[in-house]
Amino acid sequence: MTTTQWLLGLHLVAAFLFVSGAVAVGVLHAAATRRERPSEVATLLGLTRAGVVVVSVGALLALIFGAVLVRLEGRSFGTGWISAAVALWLVSVVLGGIGGRSARHARHLAERLASEGDQPSDELHGVLTSSRTQSLNYGSFAAALAILAVMVWQPGG
């Protein structure tokens, strides 16, 4: 195998980690929104931390391996599809980071409520289902999927 083939394989594995971690976080968050007991919410949101690590590692490695591939193949970061992929990566990471702060706040609130009697809470439900948070999370995931589309079809490439 050539160096380029190895790097492409590692780039694809990193992209898989990025997207699959995002799916795991999204599924766990969605499951948490359907729970009433704060202890259950806290448990589910606590599990998202592992998914966030997978997303973070995948995002960073995909960017690094992608940048090395761009240079190794003599391409330019000014190429439309490459610029679009990097811009979408940035959008996905920023939106996910902002949305993640709300999830962290919800987890802390759920942990506190669980220790104070574990009764359903409208405040917790509101934090979990906030339209702002949902929009940030869906936007982050949509940008990640758009990266995959750009990378596969390489429009104008």
C-alpha positions as CSV (number, residue, x, y, z in Angstrom):
1,M,0.0,0.0,0.0
2,T,1.1,3.5,-0.7
3,T,1.4,6.3,1.8
4,T,-1.6,8.0,0.1
5,Q,-3.7,4.9,0.5
6,W,-2.8,4.6,4.1
7,L,-3.6,8.2,4.8
8,L,-6.9,7.9,2.9
9,G,-7.8,4.9,4.9
10,L,-7.0,6.7,8.2
11,H,-8.9,9.7,7.0
12,L,-12.0,7.5,6.3
13,V,-11.7,5.8,9.7
14,A,-11.5,9.3,11.3
15,A,-14.6,10.4,9.3
16,F,-16.4,7.3,10.5
17,L,-15.6,8.1,14.1
18,F,-16.7,11.7,13.7
19,V,-20.1,10.8,12.2
20,S,-20.7,7.6,14.3
21,G,-19.9,9.5,17.5
22,A,-22.3,12.2,16.5
23,V,-25.0,9.6,15.9
24,A,-24.4,8.0,19.3
25,V,-24.6,11.4,21.0
26,G,-27.8,12.3,19.2
27,V,-29.5,9.0,20.0
28,L,-28.6,9.2,23.7
29,H,-29.7,12.9,23.8
30,A,-33.0,11.9,22.1
31,A,-33.5,9.1,24.6
32,A,-32.9,11.5,27.5
33,T,-35.6,13.8,26.2
34,R,-38.1,11.0,26.6
35,R,-37.3,10.3,30.2
36,E,-39.0,12.0,33.1
37,R,-36.8,10.9,36.1
38,P,-33.7,13.1,36.4
39,S,-31.6,10.1,37.4
40,E,-32.3,8.5,34.0
41,V,-31.7,11.7,32.2
42,A,-28.4,12.1,34.0
43,T,-27.3,8.6,33.2
44,L,-28.1,9.0,29.5
45,L,-26.4,12.4,29.2
46,G,-23.4,11.0,31.1
47,L,-23.0,8.4,28.5
48,T,-22.9,11.0,25.8
49,R,-19.5,12.1,27.1
50,A,-17.9,9.0,25.6
51,G,-19.6,9.8,22.3
52,V,-18.3,13.4,22.5
53,V,-14.7,12.0,22.9
54,V,-15.2,9.8,19.8
55,V,-16.6,12.8,17.8
56,S,-13.7,15.0,18.9
57,V,-11.0,12.5,18.1
58,G,-12.6,11.7,14.7
59,A,-13.0,15.4,13.9
60,L,-9.4,16.3,14.7
61,L,-7.9,13.2,12.9
62,A,-10.1,13.7,9.9
63,L,-8.9,17.3,9.6
64,I,-5.3,16.3,10.1
65,F,-5.3,13.4,7.7
66,G,-7.3,15.4,5.2
67,A,-4.8,18.3,5.3
68,V,-1.9,15.9,4.8
69,L,-3.7,14.3,1.8
70,V,-4.3,17.7,0.3
71,R,-0.6,18.5,0.4
72,L,0.6,15.0,-0.5
73,E,-1.7,14.9,-3.6
74,G,-0.6,18.5,-4.7
75,R,-4.1,19.9,-4.3
76,S,-5.0,23.3,-3.0
77,F,-7.1,24.3,0.0
78,G,-8.6,26.9,-2.4
79,T,-10.2,24.1,-4.4
80,G,-14.0,24.5,-4.0
81,W,-14.9,21.2,-2.5
82,I,-11.9,21.2,-0.2
83,S,-12.8,24.7,1.1
84,A,-16.4,23.7,1.4
85,A,-15.5,20.5,3.4
86,V,-13.3,22.6,5.8
87,A,-15.9,25.2,6.2
88,L,-18.6,22.6,6.9
89,W,-16.2,20.9,9.4
90,L,-15.8,24.2,11.2
91,V,-19.6,24.8,11.3
92,S,-20.3,21.3,12.6
93,V,-17.7,21.5,15.3
94,V,-18.8,25.0,16.4
95,L,-22.5,24.2,16.4
96,G,-21.9,20.9,18.2
97,G,-19.8,22.6,20.8
98,I,-22.4,25.3,21.5
99,G,-25.2,22.7,21.6
100,G,-23.0,20.5,23.9
101,R,-22.9,23.3,26.5
102,S,-26.7,23.0,26.9
103,A,-26.5,19.3,27.2
104,R,-23.8,19.6,29.9
105,H,-26.0,22.1,31.7
106,A,-28.9,19.7,31.5
107,R,-26.8,16.8,32.8
108,H,-25.7,18.9,35.8
109,L,-29.3,20.0,36.5
110,A,-30.5,16.3,36.2
111,E,-27.8,15.2,38.6
112,R,-28.8,17.9,41.1
113,L,-32.5,17.0,40.7
114,A,-31.8,13.3,41.1
115,S,-30.1,13.9,44.4
116,E,-33.0,16.1,45.6
117,G,-35.7,13.5,45.2
118,D,-35.6,12.4,41.5
119,Q,-38.9,14.0,40.6
120,P,-39.9,15.0,37.1
121,S,-39.0,18.6,36.3
122,D,-40.4,21.0,33.7
123,E,-37.2,23.0,33.9
124,L,-35.1,19.9,33.0
125,H,-37.5,19.0,30.2
126,G,-37.3,22.6,28.9
127,V,-33.5,22.5,28.8
128,L,-33.5,19.2,27.0
129,T,-36.0,20.1,24.4
130,S,-35.1,23.7,23.8
131,S,-35.6,24.6,20.2
132,R,-32.3,26.5,20.2
133,T,-30.4,23.4,21.4
134,Q,-32.2,21.1,19.0
135,S,-31.4,23.5,16.1
136,L,-27.7,23.6,17.1
137,N,-27.5,19.8,17.3
138,Y,-29.4,19.1,14.1
139,G,-27.3,21.8,12.3
140,S,-24.1,20.3,13.5
141,F,-25.2,16.8,12.3
142,A,-26.4,18.2,9.0
143,A,-23.1,19.9,8.4
144,A,-21.3,16.6,9.2
145,L,-23.4,14.8,6.7
146,A,-22.8,17.5,4.1
147,I,-19.1,17.0,4.6
148,L,-19.5,13.4,3.6
149,A,-21.5,14.4,0.5
150,V,-18.9,16.9,-0.5
151,M,-16.1,14.4,0.1
152,V,-17.7,11.7,-1.9
153,W,-18.9,13.7,-4.9
154,Q,-16.1,16.4,-4.9
155,P,-18.2,18.9,-6.9
156,G,-16.0,20.8,-9.3
157,G,-13.0,18.7,-8.3
